[in-house]
Amino acid sequence: MSIPRRRIPSLVLAVAGLVAASTAAPAQAPVAKPQRIVSLNLCADELLVHLADRDAIASLTYLARDARGSTVAREAAGIPINHGLAEEIVPLKPDLVIAGVFTTRNTVSLLKKLGVPLLEIGIAHSPEEAAAQIRTVAERIGEPARGERLASDLLADFARLPPVPANRPTAVVVRPNGFTAGGGSMVDAVMTRAGLDNIAGRNPADRMGQLSVEQIVIARPDVLITDAEPGAPPSLAQEVLRHPALAAMPARKISVPGRLWACAGPELAQAAAILAAGAREAKP
């Protein structure tokens, strides 16, 4: 995020004041049902919209309103947004801040010093881990019943997928710069449940994974998957498939909007359903 230069001195002074005040700030005791919840993470944004009362959400990240990456863009309209800056968060007097374990670390560190109640969520790598994360967030915001319903529905949706065949079609997710979805990732887990054999998932130590065009051509996958909206304007994700070598492959092409499987939410089952339909039509 770019900060206007004229604002930098005031921001520095604001943060300095917060740090000075933090030396005597005791940790606040968690409240049973927070009423001023702030999110610093897109995945937390989505879970809050699904689980919390709207008037209990003090702020979501600006990413929540971007329909290209958010599954709750419409619902997030009208809810105050933040850019992950401490000087935005502290004046809101949140009684709970939900952050990702890898994002906005400077802000999280300062909030900890100020004694602001925090819940940090990690990255789920399977539908079961996603359900567990849903339950954790729901419990923390005082909505365990909603969390249980959402988690149970997610797992039930996966249970309703067609049985995984013994001879699965091979597949690979093709992303810009040769990146793909490796073993142990959520995308790998969803592909497996949908009946696909992720050729980039055979190394469980490499969750991101990289495959060159040459490696993909040699592997001859039955299915090529992009993180894109079907019918969307040209993008880097789709441009990859325009490589002559990939375009010439007989593999079935499937587009799955990246927002469906970027976070631990009910949309994971939608991604799985898209892939399962493609898997049935791409029998090896």
C-alpha positions in Angstrom: 0.0 0.0 0.0 1.3 3.5 -0.9 1.2 6.2 1.8 1.1 9.8 0.6 4.4 11.5 1.6 2.7 14.4 3.3 1.1 11.9 5.8 4.3 10.1 6.8 5.4 12.6 9.6 1.9 12.3 11.2 1.9 8.6 10.9 5.4 8.3 12.5 4.3 10.5 15.4 1.1 8.5 15.9 2.9 5.2 15.9 5.6 6.6 18.2 2.9 7.7 20.6 1.3 4.3 20.6 4.6 2.6 21.3 5.3 4.9 24.2 1.9 4.2 25.7 2.3 0.5 25.3 4.9 0.1 28.0 2.2 0.2 30.7 -0.6 -1.5 28.8 -1.7 -4.7 30.4 -3.2 -7.5 28.3 -7.0 -7.1 28.0 -9.0 -10.1 29.1 -11.0 -11.7 26.2 -14.7 -10.9 26.2 -17.2 -13.7 25.8 -18.8 -12.1 22.7 -16.7 -9.3 21.1 -18.6 -6.3 19.7 -15.8 -4.4 18.0 -14.0 -7.0 15.9 -11.3 -5.9 13.4 -9.9 -8.1 10.7 -6.3 -7.7 9.3 -6.5 -10.6 6.8 -8.7 -11.4 3.8 -9.5 -14.9 5.1 -10.5 -13.5 8.4 -12.7 -11.0 6.6 -14.6 -13.8 4.9 -15.0 -15.8 8.1 -16.3 -12.8 10.0 -18.9 -12.0 7.3 -20.1 -15.6 7.5 -20.1 -15.9 11.2 -20.4 -12.5 13.0 -23.3 -10.1 13.4 -22.7 -7.3 11.0 -22.8 -4.6 13.7 -20.1 -6.5 15.6 -17.6 -6.0 12.8 -15.7 -2.7 13.3 -13.5 -3.1 10.3 -12.4 -5.4 7.5 -9.4 -5.1 5.2 -9.8 -3.2 1.9 -9.4 -6.6 0.1 -12.8 -7.7 1.3 -14.5 -5.3 -1.2 -12.4 -6.5 -4.2 -14.6 -9.1 -6.0 -11.6 -10.4 -7.9 -10.2 -12.0 -4.8 -12.9 -11.8 -2.2 -16.0 -14.1 -1.9 -17.8 -11.5 0.3 -17.3 -8.3 -1.7 -21.0 -7.6 -1.9 -21.6 -8.3 1.8 -18.6 -6.2 2.8 -19.9 -3.1 1.2 -20.6 -0.4 3.8 -18.4 -2.0 6.5 -15.4 0.2 7.4 -12.1 -0.9 5.9 -8.5 -0.8 6.9 -5.1 -1.2 5.3 -3.5 -3.0 8.2 -2.0 0.1 9.8 -1.8 0.3 13.6 -3.0 4.0 13.6 -6.1 2.8 11.8 -6.8 0.0 14.2 -6.2 1.4 17.7 -8.7 4.3 17.5 -11.4 1.7 16.8 -10.8 0.3 20.3 -11.3 -3.3 19.1 -12.1 -5.9 21.7 -10.8 -8.5 19.2 -8.4 -8.3 16.2 -8.1 -11.3 13.9 -4.9 -11.5 11.9 -3.0 -14.0 9.8 0.1 -15.5 11.1 2.1 -14.2 8.2 0.5 -10.8 7.5 0.8 -7.3 9.0 3.4 -8.4 11.5 4.5 -5.0 12.6 0.9 -4.0 13.4 0.3 -7.3 15.2 3.4 -6.8 17.3 2.4 -3.3 18.3 -1.2 -4.5 19.1 0.3 -7.2 21.4 2.3 -4.5 23.2 -0.9 -2.5 23.7 -2.7 -5.5 25.1 -5.3 -5.7 22.4 -7.0 -9.1 22.3 -5.7 -11.0 19.2 -6.6 -14.2 17.4 -4.0 -15.3 14.8 -5.1 -17.8 12.2 -2.8 -20.0 10.1 -3.1 -21.5 6.7 -5.4 -24.5 6.4 -4.2 -27.4 4.2 -7.3 -29.6 4.0 -11.0 -29.4 4.3 -10.8 -30.8 7.8 -8.3 -28.1 8.9 -10.6 -25.5 7.3 -13.5 -26.8 9.3 -11.4 -26.6 12.5 -10.4 -23.1 11.7 -14.0 -22.1 11.2 -14.9 -23.6 14.6 -12.0 -21.8 16.3 -13.0 -18.4 14.9 -16.6 -18.9 15.7 -15.8 -20.0 19.3 -13.6 -16.9 19.8 -16.3 -14.5 18.5 -19.0 -16.1 20.6 -20.8 -17.8 17.7 -20.1 -21.5 18.2 -23.4 -22.7 16.8 -22.9 -20.7 13.6 -19.4 -22.1 13.3 -20.5 -25.7 13.8 -23.2 -25.3 11.1 -20.7 -23.8 8.6 -18.0 -26.4 9.3 -20.5 -29.3 9.2 -22.0 -28.0 5.9 -18.5 -27.7 4.4 -17.5 -31.3 5.3 -20.9 -32.6 4.2 -20.4 -30.9 0.8 -17.1 -32.7 0.4 -18.6 -36.0 1.5 -21.2 -35.7 -1.3 -18.5 -35.5 -4.0 -18.4 -38.5 -6.3 -16.1 -41.4 -5.1 -12.5 -40.9 -6.1 -11.7 -43.4 -8.9 -8.8 -45.7 -8.7 -7.4 -44.4 -12.0 -7.6 -40.6 -11.5 -7.0 -38.1 -14.3 -3.7 -36.3 -13.9 -3.9 -32.6 -13.5 -1.8 -29.5 -12.7 -2.6 -25.9 -11.7 -0.9 -23.5 -14.1 0.0 -20.1 -12.6 2.2 -17.2 -13.8 5.9 -17.7 -13.7 5.7 -21.4 -13.5 4.1 -21.5 -10.0 1.7 -24.3 -9.3 0.0 -26.0 -6.3 2.3 -28.5 -4.6 1.8 -31.3 -2.2 0.3 -30.6 1.2 -1.5 -27.4 0.0 -5.2 -26.8 0.2 -5.4 -26.8 -3.5 -3.7 -30.2 -3.7 -6.2 -31.5 -1.1 -9.2 -30.1 -3.0 -7.9 -31.6 -6.3 -7.5 -35.0 -4.6 -11.0 -35.0 -3.1 -12.4 -34.0 -6.6 -10.8 -37.1 -8.1 -7.7 -35.6 -9.7 -4.1 -36.7 -9.4 -2.0 -33.5 -8.9 1.3 -34.2 -10.7 2.8 -31.2 -8.8 1.7 -32.7 -5.5 4.0 -35.7 -5.5 6.5 -33.8 -3.4 4.8 -33.1 -0.1 7.6 -30.8 1.0 6.9 -28.3 -1.8 3.5 -26.7 -1.2 3.9 -23.9 -3.7 5.8 -25.8 -6.4 7.2 -24.7 -9.7 6.9 -26.5 -13.1 8.3 -25.2 -16.3 6.3 -25.4 -19.5 8.7 -28.2 -20.6 8.0 -30.2 -17.5 4.2 -29.9 -18.0 4.4 -30.9 -21.6 6.5 -34.0 -20.7 4.1 -34.9 -17.9 1.1 -34.8 -20.3 -1.6 -34.1 -17.7 -5.2 -34.9 -18.6 -6.3 -31.5 -17.1 -4.8 -28.0 -17.0 -6.3 -25.7 -14.3 -6.0 -22.0 -14.0 -7.0 -19.7 -11.1 -9.3 -17.5 -13.2 -12.9 -16.7 -13.6 -14.4 -18.4 -16.6 -15.0 -15.7 -19.3 -12.9 -13.1 -17.3 -10.8 -10.4 -19.1 -7.3 -11.5 -20.1 -5.0 -12.0 -17.2 -1.5 -13.4 -16.5 -3.2 -16.5 -15.2 -4.9 -17.1 -18.5 -2.0 -15.9 -20.6 0.0 -18.9 -19.4 -2.3 -21.2 -21.3 -1.7 -19.2 -24.5 1.8 -20.6 -24.6 1.9 -22.5 -27.9 3.1 -25.7 -26.3 0.3 -25.7 -23.6 -2.4 -24.5 -26.0 -1.6 -27.4 -28.3 -2.0 -30.0 -25.6 -5.1 -32.1 -25.7 -5.6 -31.7 -22.0 -9.0 -30.5 -20.7 -8.8 -26.8 -19.6 -10.6 -25.9 -16.4 -10.9 -22.4 -14.8 -11.4 -22.1 -11.0 -11.7 -18.6 -9.6 -8.7 -18.3 -7.2 -10.9 -16.8 -4.5 -12.8 -20.1 -4.1 -9.9 -21.9 -2.7 -7.7 -19.2 -1.2 -9.2 -19.4 2.3 -10.7 -21.8 4.7 -14.4 -21.2 3.9 -17.5 -22.8 2.4 -16.4 -21.9 -1.1 -13.8 -24.6 -1.1 -16.6 -27.1 -1.8 -17.6 -25.0 -4.9 -14.0 -25.3 -6.2 -14.1 -29.1 -5.6 -17.4 -29.4 -7.5 -16.0 -27.6 -10.5 -13.0 -29.9 -10.5 -15.1 -33.0 -10.0 -17.2 -32.2 -13.0 -14.0 -31.7 -15.1 -12.5 -34.9 -13.8 -15.5 -36.9 -14.9 -15.1 -35.5 -18.4 -11.4 -36.0 -18.5 -11.1 -39.7 -17.8 -7.5 -40.9 -18.5 
